[in-house]
Structures are given as structure tokens and as C-alpha cells.
């Protein structure tokens, strides 16, 4: 059974990573905060009495389910907006009417992007992933912990079993190597 302190410490520890994960999924900061808060509340209410060792897996499952619930709610909201917006439609050719034409994606959102922009982003991300895989093991490890998992220098040093200076050196070398490799391919970030 996890104590209140263990549960609190766990939630504090996982908070930033969970927010990043939710933000990557829902792409709206406010919604990501809501998703993480809902997941934390569900964990505390329903599974706070579980052993501390089980909390990470339970929380990940709850977070993923909460993200899925968010998308389900958004889909329902979109369908209702589409239904109500069609009442004001005075098109003569009703059989060619598509309710989705009435719903516009929010500017700057993922849905508002053109296919070309999405394709370019996908290709750039694939190139970056490929170049990250080509980094030496320690540089890749430091880079991913610092910039993907959002650990600070001290946490990364502890996880890697090296000094903070080594983490900074590995990260610096990794970013310079990645920048040069991408620049050689015509990508300027």
C-alpha cells in the first residue's frame, strides 16, 4: 500500500513528463493540463491504495485512457457543431453538401495544416530520428534524456552514472552533430 507521501512524491515526479506526453498527443496546452490533472485525480481516487511499485504502470494506463477520452469528447463536440451549423445552410444542391466543410480547423492547429506541410514535417522528423540513431551511444542517451524526457542536468547525470559536466559535453556534442548532419541535408532548424 502506497502511503500518501509516496503517492504525492510519485505524482510530483511524473508531472512534467506526463504533461509533455499529453501535450504531444492533444497539441493544446490547456487541454494537456486538464488531461494530466484528470489522470492524477483518477489515480489518487481509485488506485491510491495500491503498492507504490504499481503506480507508474497504472498511471501510464490511466493517462493513455484519459487522452483517448479527450479525443472522444472532441469528436462528439465536432459532430454537434456540424449538426447545428448545417441548420443555417441554404445551399441549393443539398445532396453535395458535406457537413465537414462547415467546420474549420483552428489556425495553427495540426488539422489546419496542408498535406504538404504535414508531409514535410514527417520527413524532417524521420531524418532527425535517423540522425539521432547515428549518434554515439552516450551522446544519444544524454540527448534523449535531456530533450525528450525533459530531465534536468543533475537527473540525467544520476541516471547515466556520470558527472553533470559530462552530460553537458555529451549534449553539446550531440546537438552540434545533429545540426551539422541536418544542415548537410538542407534542413535548417
C-alpha angles and dihedrals in degrees: 000000000000115000121228088255093052091049092047092048091048093051091047091050096048098040100093096042091047090051092052091048092050092044091054089051103043099026094213120099096212093048092047090053090051092049093051092045092050091048092050092049092049091050093049095045101042106024105025089110094059122103115277091242091063096051098086094055093042092049093050091052092047091047092051091048091048090052090050090049089052091055091047091053091048091051091052091048091050093051092051091048089050092050095049095043091055091063090073093048113117098178114148094213099062096167092065093048116120116193090208088066087067095057115077123198116243110261112260092020124122091251093056093059121103122243090252093056091048091049092049091049091049092050093048092049090050090052091049092049090049092050092047088055089054093057118105111268098254093046091048091048093050093043094051094045094049102039105023103034091032095227117160122240094265094049091047092049091051092048092048095042095234140102125284089244090058091052091052091048093048092048093047093050092046094052092046092049092048092047092051093046093049093043089054087057092050097258116131114186 
